[in-house]
Amino acid sequence: MLDYIYDQARQLLENLRQETNERGLMPLLEPVAPFNQNPLLLPLVVAGSLLSLMFLSGIAIGAFAALFTSLLALYLVLSEVFGVSLEFQPFPG
């Protein structure tokens, strides 16, 4: 089973290397068939997709920061106000 997965991953990497050796990484950024008809709009579509990717990545980082801040606030409320403490002891061995 692991040999099959290894062979599939190796074949995927070889195909990716072969594709990028011929034309570089540009085929990975080009739009698919209905959107690549007009060569003048191609850079706009690529730029729009990259900008939207950066924007959504920023939203994801902001959501992670909000989650981290709320968990920190919850910990401070539980430990300082209610006196709850978490203690971890290693396994006896």
N, C-alpha and C positions, 0 to 999 in steps of 0.2 A: 504494500500500500504506500509506504513512504517512498519507495523507488518510483512509483507511478507519479506521485506528486512532485518529486524532484525532477523527473524527466519533463513533466508539463511546464514547470517553472523555468527550466533551462531552455526549453523550446520557445517559450514566451520571450525570454530575454534575448535569445538569438534572433528572433523575428523583429523585435524592437530595435536591436542594434543594426540589423540589415536595412530596415526601413529608414532609420536615422542616418545611416552612412550614405545613402543615395541622395537624399534631399535635405538632410539636417532635421531640425525639430519643427520646421515650419508646417509640415503636414498635420502635426498634432494640434496646431493652433488654427488651421483653416476650417471654415464652416462646412457643413455637409451640403448635399446636392441642391435643395431648393434655395439656399441662401448664398450660394457662391456663383450665381449667374452673372452678376455685375461686378467686374473687376475694380470699379471705383469704390464700391461700397465694402469691399473685402477688408481694407484696413479699419474702417469704422466699426464693422461687426467684431473684428478681433479686439480692437481697443475697448469697445463697449463690454465685451465679455470679460476682459481682464479687469476693467474698472469695477464691474459688478462682483467679480470674485474677490477683489480687495475689500470692497464695501461689506460684503457678507462675512468675510473673515474678521473684519473689525467688529461687526455686531456679535460674532461668536466670542471674540476675546472680551468684549464688554459684558456679555452674559456670564462668562466664567468669572470675571472680576466681581460682578454682583453676587454670584453664588458664594464665592470665597468670603466676601465681606459679610454676607448674612450668616454664614456658618461661624465666622469669627465672633460676630455679635451674639449669636445664640450660645456659643461657648462661654463668653464673658458673662452673660446673664445667668446661665446655669451655675457657673463656678462662683461668681462674686455675690449674687443675690440669694440663690438657693443653697449654695454650699455643696453642690454636687462635684465630686472629684472622680476622675478615672485613673485607676492604678493598674498597671500591667506588670505581672510577675512572670519571670521565665519559668519554663516547665522544670519540675524537679527531675534531676537526672543524675 
